[in-house]
């Protein structure tokens, strides 16, 4: 049987780094094939060559036994290759049909397109209303828009990059059912994910990249997640370890925090209150779109409110902006790393200055001390194993996971009294995720108060001392994570913050859904 896609000795180099080095592997028709590797292993460059975004320096590809060298994504789509990117490319002010039409070479009339969207979305278990505004959709529904846009082109190969990073466990289950249906119909899927248990549950074969080279292939169902991780990094995976320590005084107090201004399609915070002690990690969970971005914005000082709503060591700071709060020791790392946490076209040195100029004394009389700034950037790179040729590289040139390590490291090395992070390990490989979690635990062990906002429940259970849930802008009362069951967490995420309903049918349904999503 002819392979659907054959990749033969592909090589792509950039100044200072070989992204792909003599890479070869095949994808069979009707196969779900995993592409595994730690951040910087070369996965993104490889799929960009397959999709026509990057031209290889050498090597060749064959699609159905014929030469395949797409000069641009439109040529790849015409040949039958489609891709769902990790970062969605949708316009919130347009409806579903309009967004789908924008991504097509020759879209049909809008009424006909709307009919096709309804038919295809229902046929694959991803129902969508073509009239709904994208800004009103959940993260999972937005991903459906991207997938349906691809399916309308009848692809033979579908590339999916971190497809479950913003999905609830229930949405993951629906996605997997859709992918298995596509597989049964003969469509091949190239699946990229750092969630190794998902790989084991879904994929038929896996190709492992390490530092640009293929280092192995396996049937992931016959390997443990730990074995897959070790193949990716070349050594045993470190498990984060919490250093013993005692909870100190209250460092951060939040009371009556309510959004004064909410952007279009945003979520209004509703009378939020909590406190965090020195040496403590508070985990805040929630499905995407329930107020996570608004909460980080209010805590970082990007959104101002009444001065008494936020207190740092007893001092009211609710009316202070980000620079003033940073000077006092309250730092933050937002979810969107490229564009919010880091300026894409600025170098890593310049990005280090943007956040660290005050606490690291990187300026003098209004002028940047470039030597000292470069040294700070190099310290971040070395301390957090950021894979990059050097501090002069632009932020956008880094893989998502390496940029995430840089952003988190930049804040931790400034020795904050309070650190607020949103999705600290989003799109990060297992080894890097473990390193970031360990760094957060070490920061707390050193006496800092740490707030981790995450959609990854397992992550929160590993690092947090207490857990609270965001639902429609409301925050539940924090509860100790020790002894907290998935049943109780599910109810908290669903908004049942003050109800003793541990044995209701709803509780059992939520528990089963979450446990299925984790398998």
N, C-alpha and C positions, 0 to 999 in steps of 0.2 A: 504494500500500500504506500502511495506517495505521501510524504510528509506535507502538511499544509504549509508550514514555514520552515525553511532550512537556513540557519545562520552559520556562515563558514568564515572563520578567522577574521572577524570584524575587529578593527583597531581604530581608536580615536584618541588623539592626544591634544592637550591644551598646554599653554606655557607652564612648565613646572610640574605637570602631572599627566600621566597616561590614564585616562578615564576607563578605556576598554582596551585590553591587551590580548589579541589573538583569541577572541571569544567565539566558540562554536557550540551550538546545540540545536535540536529540532523540536517542533511542536506538531503533534499528530492531529488529524481531523477529529473533532468531537472530544477533545481533551482539555481538561482544566490543568494548566501547567503553572506551577509557582516559580517565581523568580525571587530568590532570597539573597540577602546580603546586608551587612551593616551599613550605616550611613557612609557615603563616600565610596561604596564598593563598585559603583558604576552602573547601577540599575537604571537611573534616570536617563543617563546618556544613551544606554542601549535601547530603551523603548523610544526615545526621541529619534534614533536612527531608523527604527522600524516604522515609525509614524511619519517620517519625512521632515522632521524639524531640524535634524542635524545630518550632515553628510559624512560618512565614514572616510578615514584616511586610506584604509585598505580593507580587503576582504570583500565578500559578496553575500547576497541573500537570494533565495529562490522562494517563490510563492506558487504552490501547486506544480513544482518542478520547472517553472519558468523564471528567467531572471527578473529580479524585483529590486528596483532602486528608486524609490519615490523622491522626487525633487522637492516636494512640498506636501503638507497634510492633505490637500485636496486630491492629489494623485494617489495617496494611500487610501483615502476613502473610496475613490473610484475603483481601486483594485480590490476592495473588500475588507480593509483594515480600519477599525474604529477605536477610539480611545476615550475613556472617562477619566478625567484628571482628578487629582487629589483636591485641587482648589477649583471650585466651580466657576464657570465663566457665564454668569447669568445677570440680567438686568432686573433689579427688584421692581422697578416702576412699570415693567411690561408684563403681560400675562403669559401663561404657559405656551400657548400657540405661537405668540409673537417671538418668544425666546427660541422655540424649536425652529421656526422658520429662518431666523437669523443664522442658525448654524448649518443650513442646507444650501447646497450649490444652486439648485433651481427649485425653490419651494412652490408647492401647488397653491391655488387660491385658498384663502384663510378658512373658508367654510369646509372645504375638502380636507385641509390639513387638520382641522379640529376633529373631524370625523375619524381620520386615521389615528390620531392620538388616542381618542377614546377606545377604538377597537384594539390597537396594539397594546395599550397600557392594561386593559382588562384581560387580554389574552395571556399576558405574562405575569399577572398577579400584582401589577403595579398601578392601580387605578389612579387616573389624573383627570381633573376637570380643566380642559384647555382654556377656560375663561378666567380662572383664578390668577390674581396677581402673584408673581413669584415672591414678592416681599412678605406676603401673608403665609407662605409655606414654611413648614418645618425643614430642618436640615435634611431629613430623610426624604421628604417630598421633593426637595430641590435636586437631590441626587437622582430621583426618578426621572425628572425632566431631562437630565444629562443622558441617562441610559436610554430613554425612549427616543431621544434625538438620534442616538446611535442606531437603535434597532430599526428605525424607519428607513435606514440606508441598507438594510439586509446584510450586515457584515458577516464575513467568514471567520474573521479573527477579531475578538474584542479584548482590548487591553484595559485593565482596571488597576489604578494606582491608589493604594490605601483606601479601598472603597467603604470600609466600615468604621473609619476613624471618627465620624460624626453621627453614627447611628445608634439607636437604642437596641437592646437585645432583641426586642420583638421585630424591629426593622431588619436586623441582621438575618433573622430566620426567613423573612420574606425574600430578601435579596438572594440568599442561598437557594431557595426554591426556584427563583427565576433563573439563576445561573445553571442549575441542574437541568431545567427545562430546555435552555439553549443548548446545553451539551447533548441532550438526547436528540435534538434536531440536527446535530452535526456541526454546530458552531464551536470553534475553539476559543479558549479564554486564557490569556496570559495574566496571571493574578499576582500582584505585588502587595505584600502586607508584612508588617512586623509582628502581627498577632499569630503566633506559631500554632496555637491550638486550632485556630480557624483554618490554617493551612492543612493541618492533619485531618480535619473533618471534611474538607472540601476538595482538595487537589489530588490528582492522579499521579503526577510526577513533580519533582522539584529540581531546579538547577541552582547551584549555590555559587555566588560570586564573592571573591575577597580581593580587595585592592585591584579591581579591574580584570582579574583572571577568573576563569571557571575552575573551581577547586573540588567540585564533586557534583554528583546527581544521586537522587534516591527516590524511593516511594515514601512520601512523608507519613503515610498511615503505618508504616513499619518502623518508624523512628519516634522517639520521644521528643517533646519540645526542647528538653535540655540538650539532647543530641543534635538537633537541628541548630540550636543556638551555638553550640561548640564548633560545628562545622563552619558557621558564618564567621566567628571571631578567631577560630584557631586555638582556643584555649577554654578551660572550664569557666562557666559563667559565674560571676560574683553575685551573691544574694545580698541585698541591702541589710545592714545590721544596725539596730538601734542601740546606741551607747546608753548605758544607764545614767539617769539624771533625774533631778527633782524639778517639779514645776515651781517657778518663782512667782514674783508679783505680777499683777495685771499690767500689761504693757499697752494694749490697745483696747479701747472701749468704743462701741458703736451703739447709738440709741436713737430711735425715731428716724432712721434714715429713709427718706422717701424721695424719689426722683422728682426734681422740680421741672426739668425739661427732658422730654423723651423724643429722640429722633424718629422719623417715619420708620415704621416696621420694628421699632424697639419695644422693650418691655419696661413698664413702670415699676420701680422698687416700692414696696409697700411696708413702711414702718418696721424696717429691719433693725434688729438689735442683737449684739453678742459681745463677748470679750475674749481676749486671748492672753495667756500668761507667757512669761519668759520661759523658754525651754519647751514650749508646746507647739504641736502641729495641729491646726484645725483644718479638717477636710470638709469641703463644701461640694456636694454632688448635685447633679441635675441634668435633665435632657437639654440639648442645645436650644437656645432661644428663650430660656426662662429667667433671664436677668443676669447671666454671668458677666457679660461684657459691661453692663451698666454698673454692677457691683464693683468690679475692678476699677472702672473709671471713677467712681465715687471715692474709693479708698486711696487711689493714686493721686487724686487732686485734679484730674482732668475735668471732672464735673464738680463744681463747687456747690455747697449748701450751707445751711446755718452752722455757725462755728461750733456749737455744742454737740452736733450729731456725731462727730468723730473726735476722740481724745487720745493723744499719744503721751503716755506716762502722766496722765492727768491734765495735760495742756490741750485746750481746744484748738483743733486744726481744721475743722470742717470747711472753713472759708479760705484756706491756704491752697495755693496752686502746687503743681508737682515739684518745682525746684525748691520751694520752701519746705515741703514735707521731706524731700530727699535730704536737705541740709540737717533736718532733725532726726534722720535715721529711718524714715519710712519709704521703702523702695518697692517697685512693682515691675513685673514682666508680663505683658499682655499676651493673649492667645495668638494674634496675627503677627507672626515674626517678621515677615517681609512687608514693610510699609508702615507698620505701627511700632514694633519693637526695634526695627532696624531700617535705615534708609537704604533702599536697594542699590543705588549707584554710588554710594559712598564706600570708602575702604573700611576694613575692620578697625583700623586705627581711628578713623574719623567717627565711626560708630561707637567706639569706646569713649571718645571725648563727649559725644552727645549725652550720654548717661552719667559718665563718671567724672566730669570736669570739676565738680565741687568737692566730692568726698576724696578724690585722689589727687587734688591740687594740680590739675593739668593745665591751668592757665595762670598767667601773671600779667597784671595791668591790662587785661582784656585781650592778651595775645596767647595763642595756644603754644604750650611747650611740647613741640612735636617729638623730641627725643624721649621725653618721659611718657608721652601718650603712646608712642610705639612700644615702649617697654611694657606698659600696662596691657596693651593688646596681645603682646607676645606671652605675657604671663597667663592670660586667659586661655590662649591657644594651647599652651603647654599643660596647664593644670587640668583642662577639661578635654584634652585629646581631640582638639578641633582639626579635622583633616583639611588642610589648606596649604598652598605653597608659602604663604606668609601674610603678615598684617596689612600689606598693601593691596590685597585682593578685594574686589568689590563684594559687598554682602550678597548680591544676587548670584554670584558665581558659585557660592557654596550650596551643597545639597541641603535640603530642608532640615535634616537631622543635625548636621554639623552647624548650621546657623542657630538652631535651637540650643545646642550646647554652648555656643558663644554667648548668646543672649542671657541664658541662665547664669553662666559663669561670670559674666560682666557684673551682674547684680550681687551674686553671693560674695565675690571677692571685695566688694565695697563694705563688707561687714555691717549689714543693716541691723537695726534693732527690731524692725518689722519687715518681713518680705511677703508680698502677695504675688502669687503666680497663678496664671490661668492656663490650663492644659500643658503642664511642664514637659510632658514626654510625648506630645502629639506628633505622630509620624517619625518617631525615633526608634532605632533598632533596640533589641533586647539588652545588649551590653551597655549602650549609651543610656537607655532608660534606667538601668540599675545604677549607673554612675551618678546620674542626676538625682535620683531618689536618695542615694547615699549622701550626696552633698547637702541636700535639704535636711536630712536627719542630723548630719554633723553640725549644720548651722544652728538647728534648734538645740542640740546638745551643748553648744557653746553659749546658750543663753538668749538666742533670738526667738521672737514670736513669729511663726510661719503659718501662712494661710495658703492652702493648696486648693484651687478650684479645678475640678476635673470631672469629665464624663466617664472616666475609667474607674469603676467601682473597686476593682481589685487593687488598683494603685492606691486609692484612698485607704483601703483596709490595711495596706502594708505600711503606710507612712503616718497616718493620722492617729492622734490620741483621742480626738473627739470628732464626731461627724454631724453635719447639718445638711438639709436638703433645700434646694431652691425650686419653687414651683410657682409659675406665673407671677414672679416678683416678690413672693412671700418666702421667708426663711424659717424653717422649723427650729425649734430649740435644740442646740447641740447636745448630743448624747455620747457617752464613752463608746469607742469602737469595740473595746473588749466585750465579748458576749453579744454584740449586735448581730442579729440574724439577717439573711438576705430577705426574708419575709418582712421584717420590720423596715429595712432599707427601702424595699419596693413600695411600701405604704407611704413612707416619708416622701419619696420621689413623686408619688401620685397625689400629694397634697393632704393626706390624712395625718396631719401633724399631731393632733390632740385627741385622737380617737383610739379607744382600746378595742381594736378589731383584729386581733392577731389570729383569730380562727374563722374569719369570715371567708366566704367563697372568693371574694375579691382578693384577699390576702394570698390565698392558695394559688389563684390564677397568676398574680404578679410574681410570686415566688417561682412557679414553674417556668414562666416566660424568661425570667432572668437566668435561671439555672440552665435552660436549654440554650440560651445565647452564649453562655460561657463554655459549653461543651465543644 
